[in-house]
Structures are given as structure tokens and as C-alpha cells.
Amino acid sequence: MGEMLVVQSKVREVAKEEDVNVGGDFVDSLSKKVEAMIKEAVNRAKANGRKTLRGYDL
């Protein structure tokens, strides 16, 4: 992966709105999960002969 795919300050902001804290490893794990979701969407789009990711690929 290499770089974060989510903005840590925004994640903390949403968590704060829900009155919870964010652990040190949460943002990294979330970024990895987002990367996996993107890769799954890419595979689905390619399987359908498209090069454009759409919301329904998620």
C-alpha cells in the first residue's frame, strides 16, 4: 500500500461526533480495508468489461 487512503483527522472527527475515541491502529486498518474494497471493485469492473469504477462495484 504505502500511503494512507483515508484522512485521519476526518476519521477522528466522525468518531468524536459519536463520542468515541480512535485507537492508534484504527486508521491504518481502515485504510487497508478501503484498499481491499477498491481492489474488489476493480476486479468486478474488469469482469464486466469496464475500466470505470462505479458505485455498484462496491
C-alpha distance matrix in Angstrom:
0.0 3.8 5.9 7.8 8.9 12.2 15.0 16.1 19.6 20.0 18.8 21.4 23.9 23.9 24.1 27.0 28.8 28.8 30.1 27.3 25.0 21.3 20.3 18.0 15.4 15.7 13.5 10.4 11.5 12.3 9.0 7.7 11.0 10.7 7.7 10.1 13.0 11.9 11.5 14.9 16.4 15.5 17.2 20.1 20.7 20.7 23.1 25.3 25.4 23.7 21.1 21.0 19.1 21.8 22.1 23.7 20.7 19.4
3.8 0.0 3.8 7.0 9.4 12.4 14.3 15.1 18.5 19.5 18.8 20.9 23.5 24.0 24.3 26.8 28.8 29.2 30.2 27.4 24.8 21.1 20.0 17.2 15.2 16.1 13.6 10.6 12.8 13.7 10.3 10.0 13.6 13.2 10.8 13.6 16.2 15.0 15.0 18.4 19.6 18.7 20.7 23.6 23.8 23.9 26.5 28.5 28.4 26.4 23.5 23.3 21.7 24.3 24.6 26.6 23.8 22.4
5.9 3.8 0.0 3.8 6.4 9.2 10.7 12.0 15.2 16.1 15.8 18.0 20.3 21.0 21.6 23.9 25.8 26.6 27.6 25.1 22.7 19.0 18.6 16.0 14.5 14.8 11.6 9.5 12.2 12.3 8.7 9.8 13.0 11.9 10.3 13.7 15.6 14.3 15.2 18.6 19.2 18.7 21.2 23.6 23.5 24.2 26.9 28.5 28.5 26.1 23.1 22.3 20.5 22.8 22.9 25.3 22.8 21.3
7.8 7.0 3.8 0.0 3.8 5.6 7.4 8.6 12.0 12.5 12.1 14.4 16.7 17.2 17.9 20.3 22.1 22.8 23.9 21.6 19.3 15.8 15.8 13.7 12.3 11.8 8.4 7.2 9.9 9.2 5.9 8.3 11.0 9.6 9.3 12.8 14.1 13.3 15.0 17.9 18.3 18.5 21.2 23.1 23.2 24.4 26.9 28.3 28.6 26.1 23.4 22.1 19.8 21.5 21.0 23.5 21.5 19.5
8.9 9.4 6.4 3.8 0.0 3.8 6.9 9.3 12.3 11.7 11.4 14.5 16.2 16.1 17.3 20.0 21.2 21.9 23.6 21.6 19.9 16.5 17.2 15.8 14.2 12.8 9.3 8.9 10.5 8.6 5.3 8.0 9.6 7.1 7.3 11.0 11.4 10.4 12.7 15.4 15.3 15.8 18.6 20.1 20.1 21.7 24.2 25.2 25.7 23.0 20.5 18.8 16.3 17.9 17.3 19.9 18.1 16.1
12.2 12.4 9.2 5.6 3.8 0.0 3.8 6.2 9.0 8.0 7.7 10.9 12.4 12.4 13.7 16.2 17.5 18.3 20.0 18.2 16.6 13.5 14.8 14.0 13.0 10.9 7.4 8.5 10.2 7.6 5.7 9.4 10.2 8.0 9.7 13.0 12.8 12.5 15.4 17.4 17.1 18.3 21.2 22.2 22.3 24.3 26.6 27.3 28.1 25.3 23.0 20.9 18.1 19.0 17.7 20.5 19.2 16.8
15.0 14.3 10.7 7.4 6.9 3.8 0.0 3.8 5.6 5.4 6.4 8.8 10.0 11.0 12.6 14.4 15.8 17.3 18.6 17.2 15.4 12.7 14.5 13.6 13.6 11.8 8.2 10.2 12.5 10.2 9.0 12.8 13.7 11.8 13.5 16.7 16.5 16.2 19.1 21.1 20.7 21.8 24.8 25.7 25.6 27.7 30.1 30.7 31.4 28.4 25.9 23.6 21.1 21.7 20.3 23.3 22.4 20.0
16.1 15.1 12.0 8.6 9.3 6.2 3.8 0.0 3.8 5.4 5.1 6.2 8.5 10.1 10.6 12.2 14.4 15.6 16.3 14.5 12.2 9.4 11.1 10.2 10.9 9.4 6.2 8.9 11.4 9.8 9.5 13.1 14.3 13.3 15.2 18.1 18.2 18.5 21.2 23.1 23.1 24.4 27.1 28.1 28.4 30.4 32.6 33.4 34.3 31.5 29.2 27.0 24.2 24.7 23.1 25.9 25.0 22.2
19.6 18.5 15.2 12.0 12.3 9.0 5.6 3.8 0.0 3.8 5.5 5.1 6.1 8.8 9.9 10.3 12.4 14.4 14.9 13.9 12.0 10.3 12.7 12.4 13.9 12.2 9.6 12.6 14.9 13.1 13.1 16.8 17.6 16.3 18.5 21.4 21.1 21.3 24.3 26.0 25.7 27.1 30.0 30.7 30.8 33.0 35.3 35.7 36.6 33.6 31.3 28.8 26.1 26.3 24.5 27.5 27.0 24.3
20.0 19.5 16.1 12.5 11.7 8.0 5.4 5.4 3.8 0.0 3.8 5.4 4.9 6.3 8.6 9.7 10.7 12.8 14.2 13.5 12.6 11.1 14.0 14.3 15.2 12.7 10.1 13.4 15.0 12.3 12.6 16.3 16.4 14.7 17.3 20.0 19.2 19.4 22.7 24.1 23.4 25.1 28.1 28.4 28.4 30.9 33.0 33.2 34.3 31.2 29.2 26.4 23.6 23.4 21.3 24.3 24.2 21.4
18.8 18.8 15.8 12.1 11.4 7.7 6.4 5.1 5.5 3.8 0.0 3.8 5.4 5.3 6.2 8.6 10.1 11.0 12.4 11.0 10.0 8.0 10.9 11.7 12.2 9.3 7.3 11.0 11.9 9.4 10.6 14.1 13.8 12.9 15.8 18.1 17.4 18.4 21.4 22.5 22.3 24.3 26.9 27.2 27.8 30.3 32.0 32.5 33.9 31.1 29.3 26.7 23.6 23.4 21.1 23.6 23.3 20.2
21.4 20.9 18.0 14.4 14.5 10.9 8.8 6.2 5.1 5.4 3.8 0.0 3.8 5.5 5.0 6.0 8.6 9.9 10.1 8.8 7.3 6.2 9.5 10.7 12.3 10.0 8.8 12.6 13.8 12.0 13.5 16.8 16.8 16.4 19.2 21.3 20.9 22.0 24.9 26.0 26.0 28.1 30.5 31.0 31.5 34.0 35.8 36.3 37.7 34.9 33.0 30.5 27.4 27.1 24.8 27.3 27.1 23.9
23.9 23.5 20.3 16.7 16.2 12.4 10.0 8.5 6.1 4.9 5.4 3.8 0.0 3.8 5.4 5.1 6.4 8.9 9.7 9.9 9.6 9.6 13.2 14.5 16.1 13.5 12.2 15.9 17.0 14.6 16.0 19.4 19.1 18.1 21.1 23.3 22.4 23.2 26.5 27.4 26.9 29.1 31.7 31.8 32.1 34.9 36.6 36.8 38.2 35.2 33.4 30.5 27.5 26.9 24.4 27.1 27.4 24.3
23.9 24.0 21.0 17.2 16.1 12.4 11.0 10.1 8.8 6.3 5.3 5.5 3.8 0.0 3.8 5.4 5.2 6.6 8.8 9.0 9.8 9.8 13.4 15.4 16.2 13.0 12.1 15.9 16.1 13.4 15.3 18.5 17.4 16.5 19.9 21.7 20.3 21.6 24.9 25.3 24.8 27.3 29.8 29.5 30.1 33.0 34.5 34.5 36.2 33.4 32.0 29.0 25.8 24.8 22.0 24.4 24.9 21.6
24.1 24.3 21.6 17.9 17.3 13.7 12.6 10.6 9.9 8.6 6.2 5.0 5.4 3.8 0.0 3.8 5.4 5.1 6.3 5.3 6.2 6.8 10.5 13.1 14.1 11.1 11.2 15.0 15.0 13.0 15.5 18.3 17.3 17.2 20.6 22.0 21.2 22.9 25.9 26.2 26.2 28.8 31.0 30.9 31.8 34.6 35.9 36.3 38.1 35.5 34.1 31.4 28.0 27.2 24.3 26.4 26.6 23.1
27.0 26.8 23.9 20.3 20.0 16.2 14.4 12.2 10.3 9.7 8.6 6.0 5.1 5.4 3.8 0.0 3.8 5.2 4.8 5.6 6.6 8.5 12.2 14.6 16.5 13.9 14.0 17.8 18.3 16.4 18.6 21.6 21.0 20.7 23.9 25.6 24.8 26.3 29.3 29.8 29.7 32.2 34.5 34.4 35.1 38.0 39.4 39.6 41.4 38.6 37.1 34.3 31.0 30.1 27.3 29.6 30.0 26.6
28.8 28.8 25.8 22.1 21.2 17.5 15.8 14.4 12.4 10.7 10.1 8.6 6.4 5.2 5.4 3.8 0.0 3.8 5.5 7.7 9.9 11.7 15.4 18.0 19.4 16.5 16.4 20.2 20.3 17.9 20.1 23.2 22.0 21.4 24.9 26.4 25.0 26.5 29.8 29.9 29.4 32.1 34.5 34.0 34.6 37.7 39.0 38.9 40.7 38.0 36.7 33.6 30.4 29.0 26.0 28.2 29.1 25.8
28.8 29.2 26.6 22.8 21.9 18.3 17.3 15.6 14.4 12.8 11.0 9.9 8.9 6.6 5.1 5.2 3.8 0.0 3.8 5.7 8.8 10.9 14.4 17.5 18.6 15.5 16.1 19.8 19.3 17.1 20.0 22.5 21.0 21.0 24.6 25.6 24.2 26.2 29.3 29.1 28.9 31.9 33.9 33.3 34.3 37.4 38.3 38.4 40.6 38.0 37.0 34.1 30.6 29.2 26.0 27.8 28.6 25.1
30.1 30.2 27.6 23.9 23.6 20.0 18.6 16.3 14.9 14.2 12.4 10.1 9.7 8.8 6.3 4.8 5.5 3.8 0.0 3.8 7.0 10.1 13.3 16.6 18.3 15.7 16.8 20.4 20.2 18.6 21.5 24.0 22.9 23.2 26.6 27.7 26.8 28.8 31.7 31.8 31.9 34.7 36.6 36.3 37.4 40.3 41.4 41.6 43.7 41.2 40.0 37.2 33.8 32.6 29.4 31.3 31.9 28.3
27.3 27.4 25.1 21.6 21.6 18.2 17.2 14.5 13.9 13.5 11.0 8.8 9.9 9.0 5.3 5.6 7.7 5.7 3.8 0.0 3.8 6.9 9.8 13.2 14.7 12.3 13.9 17.3 17.0 15.9 18.9 21.1 20.2 21.0 24.2 25.2 24.7 26.9 29.5 29.7 30.1 32.8 34.6 34.6 35.9 38.6 39.6 40.2 42.3 39.9 38.7 36.1 32.6 31.7 28.7 30.4 30.6 27.0
25.0 24.8 22.7 19.3 19.9 16.6 15.4 12.2 12.0 12.6 10.0 7.3 9.6 9.8 6.2 6.6 9.9 8.8 7.0 3.8 0.0 3.8 6.5 9.7 11.8 10.0 11.5 14.8 15.0 14.5 17.1 19.5 19.2 20.1 22.9 24.2 24.2 26.2 28.6 29.2 29.9 32.3 34.1 34.5 35.8 38.2 39.4 40.3 42.1 39.7 38.2 35.8 32.5 32.0 29.3 31.2 30.9 27.4
21.3 21.1 19.0 15.8 16.5 13.5 12.7 9.4 10.3 11.1 8.0 6.2 9.6 9.8 6.8 8.5 11.7 10.9 10.1 6.9 3.8 0.0 3.8 6.6 8.3 6.4 7.8 11.0 11.4 11.1 13.6 15.9 15.9 16.9 19.5 20.9 21.2 23.1 25.4 26.2 27.1 29.2 31.1 31.7 33.0 35.2 36.6 37.6 39.3 36.9 35.3 33.1 29.8 29.7 27.3 29.2 28.5 25.1
20.3 20.0 18.6 15.8 17.2 14.8 14.5 11.1 12.7 14.0 10.9 9.5 13.2 13.4 10.5 12.2 15.4 14.4 13.3 9.8 6.5 3.8 0.0 3.8 5.6 5.4 7.9 9.9 10.3 11.3 13.6 15.2 15.8 17.4 19.5 20.7 21.7 23.6 25.4 26.4 27.7 29.6 31.3 32.3 33.8 35.7 36.9 38.3 40.0 37.9 36.2 34.3 31.0 31.3 29.1 30.8 29.7 26.3
18.0 17.2 16.0 13.7 15.8 14.0 13.6 10.2 12.4 14.3 11.7 10.7 14.5 15.4 13.1 14.6 18.0 17.5 16.6 13.2 9.7 6.6 3.8 0.0 3.8 5.7 7.1 8.1 9.6 11.2 12.6 14.1 15.6 17.1 18.6 20.2 21.6 23.1 24.6 26.2 27.6 29.0 30.7 32.2 33.5 35.1 36.6 38.2 39.5 37.4 35.4 33.8 30.7 31.4 29.6 31.5 30.0 26.8
15.4 15.2 14.5 12.3 14.2 13.0 13.6 10.9 13.9 15.2 12.2 12.3 16.1 16.2 14.1 16.5 19.4 18.6 18.3 14.7 11.8 8.3 5.6 3.8 0.0 3.8 5.8 5.5 6.3 8.7 10.2 10.9 12.5 14.5 15.7 16.9 18.6 20.3 21.5 23.0 24.7 26.1 27.5 29.1 30.6 32.1 33.4 35.2 36.6 34.7 32.9 31.5 28.4 29.2 27.5 29.1 27.4 24.3
15.7 16.1 14.8 11.8 12.8 10.9 11.8 9.4 12.2 12.7 9.3 10.0 13.5 13.0 11.1 13.9 16.5 15.5 15.7 12.3 10.0 6.4 5.4 5.7 3.8 0.0 3.8 5.5 5.2 6.0 8.6 9.9 10.5 12.2 14.2 15.4 16.4 18.4 20.0 21.1 22.5 24.3 25.9 27.0 28.5 30.3 31.6 33.1 34.7 32.7 31.0 29.3 26.0 26.5 24.5 26.1 24.7 21.4
13.5 13.6 11.6 8.4 9.3 7.4 8.2 6.2 9.6 10.1 7.3 8.8 12.2 12.1 11.2 14.0 16.4 16.1 16.8 13.9 11.5 7.8 7.9 7.1 5.8 3.8 0.0 3.8 5.4 5.0 6.1 8.7 9.8 10.4 12.3 14.3 15.2 16.4 18.4 20.0 20.9 22.5 24.5 25.7 26.7 28.6 30.2 31.6 32.9 30.5 28.6 26.8 23.7 24.4 22.7 24.7 23.3 20.2
10.4 10.6 9.5 7.2 8.9 8.5 10.2 8.9 12.6 13.4 11.0 12.6 15.9 15.9 15.0 17.8 20.2 19.8 20.4 17.3 14.8 11.0 9.9 8.1 5.5 5.5 3.8 0.0 3.8 5.4 5.1 6.3 8.7 9.9 10.6 12.6 14.4 15.4 16.8 18.6 20.1 21.2 22.9 24.7 25.8 27.2 28.9 30.6 31.7 29.7 27.6 26.3 23.4 24.6 23.3 25.1 23.1 20.3
11.5 12.8 12.2 9.9 10.5 10.2 12.5 11.4 14.9 15.0 11.9 13.8 17.0 16.1 15.0 18.3 20.3 19.3 20.2 17.0 15.0 11.4 10.3 9.6 6.3 5.2 5.4 3.8 0.0 3.8 5.4 5.1 6.3 8.7 9.9 10.7 12.4 14.4 15.5 16.7 18.5 20.0 21.4 22.8 24.5 25.9 27.2 29.0 30.5 28.7 27.1 25.8 22.6 23.6 22.0 23.3 21.4 18.4
12.3 13.7 12.3 9.2 8.6 7.6 10.2 9.8 13.1 12.3 9.4 12.0 14.6 13.4 13.0 16.4 17.9 17.1 18.6 15.9 14.5 11.1 11.3 11.2 8.7 6.0 5.0 5.4 3.8 0.0 3.8 5.4 5.0 6.2 8.6 9.9 10.5 12.4 14.3 15.3 16.5 18.4 20.1 21.1 22.5 24.4 25.8 27.1 28.7 26.6 25.1 23.4 20.0 20.6 18.8 20.4 18.8 15.7
9.0 10.3 8.7 5.9 5.3 5.7 9.0 9.5 13.1 12.6 10.6 13.5 16.0 15.3 15.5 18.6 20.1 20.0 21.5 18.9 17.1 13.6 13.6 12.6 10.2 8.6 6.1 5.1 5.4 3.8 0.0 3.8 5.4 5.1 6.2 8.7 9.8 10.6 12.4 14.3 15.3 16.5 18.6 20.1 21.0 22.6 24.4 25.9 27.0 24.8 22.8 21.3 18.3 19.5 18.3 20.2 18.2 15.6
7.7 10.0 9.8 8.3 8.0 9.4 12.8 13.1 16.8 16.3 14.1 16.8 19.4 18.5 18.3 21.6 23.2 22.5 24.0 21.1 19.5 15.9 15.2 14.1 10.9 9.9 8.7 6.3 5.1 5.4 3.8 0.0 3.8 5.4 5.0 6.3 8.7 9.9 10.6 12.5 14.3 15.3 16.7 18.6 20.0 21.2 22.7 24.6 25.9 24.1 22.3 21.4 18.4 19.9 19.0 20.3 17.8 15.3
11.0 13.6 13.0 11.0 9.6 10.2 13.7 14.3 17.6 16.4 13.8 16.8 19.1 17.4 17.3 21.0 22.0 21.0 22.9 20.2 19.2 15.9 15.8 15.6 12.5 10.5 9.8 8.7 6.3 5.0 5.4 3.8 0.0 3.8 5.4 5.1 6.2 8.7 9.9 10.6 12.4 14.3 15.5 16.7 18.4 20.1 21.2 22.8 24.5 22.9 21.6 20.4 17.0 17.9 16.5 17.5 15.3 12.4
10.7 13.2 11.9 9.6 7.1 8.0 11.8 13.3 16.3 14.7 12.9 16.4 18.1 16.5 17.2 20.7 21.4 21.0 23.2 21.0 20.1 16.9 17.4 17.1 14.5 12.2 10.4 9.9 8.7 6.2 5.1 5.4 3.8 0.0 3.8 5.4 5.0 6.2 8.7 9.9 10.5 12.3 14.4 15.3 16.4 18.4 19.9 21.2 22.6 20.5 18.9 17.3 14.0 15.0 13.7 15.3 13.2 10.6
7.7 10.8 10.3 9.3 7.3 9.7 13.5 15.2 18.5 17.3 15.8 19.2 21.1 19.9 20.6 23.9 24.9 24.6 26.6 24.2 22.9 19.5 19.5 18.6 15.7 14.2 12.3 10.6 9.9 8.6 6.2 5.0 5.4 3.8 0.0 3.8 5.4 5.1 6.3 8.7 9.9 10.5 12.5 14.4 15.3 16.5 18.4 20.1 21.1 19.2 17.3 16.4 13.6 15.4 15.1 16.5 13.7 11.9
10.1 13.6 13.7 12.8 11.0 13.0 16.7 18.1 21.4 20.0 18.1 21.3 23.3 21.7 22.0 25.6 26.4 25.6 27.7 25.2 24.2 20.9 20.7 20.2 16.9 15.4 14.3 12.6 10.7 9.9 8.7 6.3 5.1 5.4 3.8 0.0 3.8 5.4 5.1 6.2 8.6 9.8 10.7 12.4 14.3 15.4 16.6 18.6 20.1 18.7 17.5 16.9 13.9 15.6 15.1 15.6 12.5 10.6
13.0 16.2 15.6 14.1 11.4 12.8 16.5 18.2 21.1 19.2 17.4 20.9 22.4 20.3 21.2 24.8 25.0 24.2 26.8 24.7 24.2 21.2 21.7 21.6 18.6 16.4 15.2 14.4 12.4 10.5 9.8 8.7 6.2 5.0 5.4 3.8 0.0 3.8 5.5 5.1 6.2 8.6 10.0 10.6 12.3 14.3 15.3 16.7 18.5 16.9 16.0 14.8 11.4 12.3 11.4 11.9 9.2 6.9
11.9 15.0 14.3 13.3 10.4 12.5 16.2 18.5 21.3 19.4 18.4 22.0 23.2 21.6 22.9 26.3 26.5 26.2 28.8 26.9 26.2 23.1 23.6 23.1 20.3 18.4 16.4 15.4 14.4 12.4 10.6 9.9 8.7 6.2 5.1 5.4 3.8 0.0 3.8 5.4 5.0 6.1 8.7 9.8 10.4 12.2 14.1 15.3 16.5 14.4 12.9 11.8 8.7 10.6 10.7 11.9 8.8 7.8
11.5 15.0 15.2 15.0 12.7 15.4 19.1 21.2 24.3 22.7 21.4 24.9 26.5 24.9 25.9 29.3 29.8 29.3 31.7 29.5 28.6 25.4 25.4 24.6 21.5 20.0 18.4 16.8 15.5 14.3 12.4 10.6 9.9 8.7 6.3 5.1 5.5 3.8 0.0 3.8 5.4 5.0 6.3 8.7 9.9 10.6 12.3 14.3 15.3 14.0 12.7 12.7 10.3 12.7 13.4 13.7 10.1 9.8
14.9 18.4 18.6 17.9 15.4 17.4 21.1 23.1 26.0 24.1 22.5 26.0 27.4 25.3 26.2 29.8 29.9 29.1 31.8 29.7 29.2 26.2 26.4 26.2 23.0 21.1 20.0 18.6 16.7 15.3 14.3 12.5 10.6 9.9 8.7 6.2 5.1 5.4 3.8 0.0 3.8 5.4 5.1 6.3 8.7 10.0 10.6 12.5 14.4 13.6 13.3 13.1 10.3 11.9 12.1 11.5 7.9 7.6
16.4 19.6 19.2 18.3 15.3 17.1 20.7 23.1 25.7 23.4 22.3 26.0 26.9 24.8 26.2 29.7 29.4 28.9 31.9 30.1 29.9 27.1 27.7 27.6 24.7 22.5 20.9 20.1 18.5 16.5 15.3 14.3 12.4 10.5 9.9 8.6 6.2 5.0 5.4 3.8 0.0 3.8 5.4 5.1 6.1 8.6 9.8 10.7 12.4 10.8 10.6 9.7 6.7 8.1 8.8 8.5 4.8 5.6
15.5 18.7 18.7 18.5 15.8 18.3 21.8 24.4 27.1 25.1 24.3 28.1 29.1 27.3 28.8 32.2 32.1 31.9 34.7 32.8 32.3 29.2 29.6 29.0 26.1 24.3 22.5 21.2 20.0 18.4 16.5 15.3 14.3 12.3 10.5 9.8 8.6 6.1 5.0 5.4 3.8 0.0 3.8 5.4 5.1 6.1 8.5 9.9 10.6 9.0 8.0 8.3 6.6 9.4 11.3 11.3 7.7 9.3
17.2 20.7 21.2 21.2 18.6 21.2 24.8 27.1 30.0 28.1 26.9 30.5 31.7 29.8 31.0 34.5 34.5 33.9 36.6 34.6 34.1 31.1 31.3 30.7 27.5 25.9 24.5 22.9 21.4 20.1 18.6 16.7 15.5 14.4 12.5 10.7 10.0 8.7 6.3 5.1 5.4 3.8 0.0 3.8 5.5 5.2 6.0 8.6 9.9 9.7 9.9 11.0 9.6 11.9 13.5 12.5 8.8 10.5
20.1 23.6 23.6 23.1 20.1 22.2 25.7 28.1 30.7 28.4 27.2 31.0 31.8 29.5 30.9 34.4 34.0 33.3 36.3 34.6 34.5 31.7 32.3 32.2 29.1 27.0 25.7 24.7 22.8 21.1 20.1 18.6 16.7 15.3 14.4 12.4 10.6 9.8 8.7 6.3 5.1 5.4 3.8 0.0 3.8 5.5 5.0 6.3 8.8 8.7 10.0 10.3 8.6 9.8 11.3 9.5 6.1 8.6
20.7 23.8 23.5 23.2 20.1 22.3 25.6 28.4 30.8 28.4 27.8 31.5 32.1 30.1 31.8 35.1 34.6 34.3 37.4 35.9 35.8 33.0 33.8 33.5 30.6 28.5 26.7 25.8 24.5 22.5 21.0 20.0 18.4 16.4 15.3 14.3 12.3 10.4 9.9 8.7 6.1 5.1 5.5 3.8 0.0 3.8 5.4 5.1 6.4 5.1 6.4 6.8 6.1 7.9 10.5 9.4 6.5 9.8
20.7 23.9 24.2 24.4 21.7 24.3 27.7 30.4 33.0 30.9 30.3 34.0 34.9 33.0 34.6 38.0 37.7 37.4 40.3 38.6 38.2 35.2 35.7 35.1 32.1 30.3 28.6 27.2 25.9 24.4 22.6 21.2 20.1 18.4 16.5 15.4 14.3 12.2 10.6 10.0 8.6 6.1 5.2 5.5 3.8 0.0 3.8 5.3 4.9 5.3 6.3 8.6 9.0 11.5 14.2 13.2 10.1 13.1
23.1 26.5 26.9 26.9 24.2 26.6 30.1 32.6 35.3 33.0 32.0 35.8 36.6 34.5 35.9 39.4 39.0 38.3 41.4 39.6 39.4 36.6 36.9 36.6 33.4 31.6 30.2 28.9 27.2 25.8 24.4 22.7 21.2 19.9 18.4 16.6 15.3 14.1 12.3 10.6 9.8 8.5 6.0 5.0 5.4 3.8 0.0 3.8 5.5 7.5 9.7 11.6 11.5 13.1 15.3 13.3 10.5 13.5
25.3 28.5 28.5 28.3 25.2 27.3 30.7 33.4 35.7 33.2 32.5 36.3 36.8 34.5 36.3 39.6 38.9 38.4 41.6 40.2 40.3 37.6 38.3 38.2 35.2 33.1 31.6 30.6 29.0 27.1 25.9 24.6 22.8 21.2 20.1 18.6 16.7 15.3 14.3 12.5 10.7 9.9 8.6 6.3 5.1 5.3 3.8 0.0 3.8 5.6 8.9 10.2 10.6 11.4 13.8 11.8 9.9 13.4
25.4 28.4 28.5 28.6 25.7 28.1 31.4 34.3 36.6 34.3 33.9 37.7 38.2 36.2 38.1 41.4 40.7 40.6 43.7 42.3 42.1 39.3 40.0 39.5 36.6 34.7 32.9 31.7 30.5 28.7 27.0 25.9 24.5 22.6 21.1 20.1 18.5 16.5 15.3 14.4 12.4 10.6 9.9 8.8 6.4 4.9 5.5 3.8 0.0 3.8 7.0 9.3 11.0 12.5 15.7 14.3 12.3 15.9
23.7 26.4 26.1 26.1 23.0 25.3 28.4 31.5 33.6 31.2 31.1 34.9 35.2 33.4 35.5 38.6 38.0 38.0 41.2 39.9 39.7 36.9 37.9 37.4 34.7 32.7 30.5 29.7 28.7 26.6 24.8 24.1 22.9 20.5 19.2 18.7 16.9 14.4 14.0 13.6 10.8 9.0 9.7 8.7 5.1 5.3 7.5 5.6 3.8 0.0 3.8 5.6 7.7 9.5 13.0 12.5 10.6 14.2
21.1 23.5 23.1 23.4 20.5 23.0 25.9 29.2 31.3 29.2 29.3 33.0 33.4 32.0 34.1 37.1 36.7 37.0 40.0 38.7 38.2 35.3 36.2 35.4 32.9 31.0 28.6 27.6 27.1 25.1 22.8 22.3 21.6 18.9 17.3 17.5 16.0 12.9 12.7 13.3 10.6 8.0 9.9 10.0 6.4 6.3 9.7 8.9 7.0 3.8 0.0 3.8 6.6 9.6 13.2 13.6 11.5 14.5
21.0 23.3 22.3 22.1 18.8 20.9 23.6 27.0 28.8 26.4 26.7 30.5 30.5 29.0 31.4 34.3 33.6 34.1 37.2 36.1 35.8 33.1 34.3 33.8 31.5 29.3 26.8 26.3 25.8 23.4 21.3 21.4 20.4 17.3 16.4 16.9 14.8 11.8 12.7 13.1 9.7 8.3 11.0 10.3 6.8 8.6 11.6 10.2 9.3 5.6 3.8 0.0 3.8 6.3 10.0 11.1 9.6 12.4
19.1 21.7 20.5 19.8 16.3 18.1 21.1 24.2 26.1 23.6 23.6 27.4 27.5 25.8 28.0 31.0 30.4 30.6 33.8 32.6 32.5 29.8 31.0 30.7 28.4 26.0 23.7 23.4 22.6 20.0 18.3 18.4 17.0 14.0 13.6 13.9 11.4 8.7 10.3 10.3 6.7 6.6 9.6 8.6 6.1 9.0 11.5 10.6 11.0 7.7 6.6 3.8 0.0 3.8 6.9 8.3 6.5 8.8
21.8 24.3 22.8 21.5 17.9 19.0 21.7 24.7 26.3 23.4 23.4 27.1 26.9 24.8 27.2 30.1 29.0 29.2 32.6 31.7 32.0 29.7 31.3 31.4 29.2 26.5 24.4 24.6 23.6 20.6 19.5 19.9 17.9 15.0 15.4 15.6 12.3 10.6 12.7 11.9 8.1 9.4 11.9 9.8 7.9 11.5 13.1 11.4 12.5 9.5 9.6 6.3 3.8 0.0 3.8 5.4 5.5 7.7
22.1 24.6 22.9 21.0 17.3 17.7 20.3 23.1 24.5 21.3 21.1 24.8 24.4 22.0 24.3 27.3 26.0 26.0 29.4 28.7 29.3 27.3 29.1 29.6 27.5 24.5 22.7 23.3 22.0 18.8 18.3 19.0 16.5 13.7 15.1 15.1 11.4 10.7 13.4 12.1 8.8 11.3 13.5 11.3 10.5 14.2 15.3 13.8 15.7 13.0 13.2 10.0 6.9 3.8 0.0 3.8 5.4 5.8
23.7 26.6 25.3 23.5 19.9 20.5 23.3 25.9 27.5 24.3 23.6 27.3 27.1 24.4 26.4 29.6 28.2 27.8 31.3 30.4 31.2 29.2 30.8 31.5 29.1 26.1 24.7 25.1 23.3 20.4 20.2 20.3 17.5 15.3 16.5 15.6 11.9 11.9 13.7 11.5 8.5 11.3 12.5 9.5 9.4 13.2 13.3 11.8 14.3 12.5 13.6 11.1 8.3 5.4 3.8 0.0 3.8 5.2
20.7 23.8 22.8 21.5 18.1 19.2 22.4 25.0 27.0 24.2 23.3 27.1 27.4 24.9 26.6 30.0 29.1 28.6 31.9 30.6 30.9 28.5 29.7 30.0 27.4 24.7 23.3 23.1 21.4 18.8 18.2 17.8 15.3 13.2 13.7 12.5 9.2 8.8 10.1 7.9 4.8 7.7 8.8 6.1 6.5 10.1 10.5 9.9 12.3 10.6 11.5 9.6 6.5 5.5 5.4 3.8 0.0 3.8
19.4 22.4 21.3 19.5 16.1 16.8 20.0 22.2 24.3 21.4 20.2 23.9 24.3 21.6 23.1 26.6 25.8 25.1 28.3 27.0 27.4 25.1 26.3 26.8 24.3 21.4 20.2 20.3 18.4 15.7 15.6 15.3 12.4 10.6 11.9 10.6 6.9 7.8 9.8 7.6 5.6 9.3 10.5 8.6 9.8 13.1 13.5 13.4 15.9 14.2 14.5 12.4 8.8 7.7 5.8 5.2 3.8 0.0
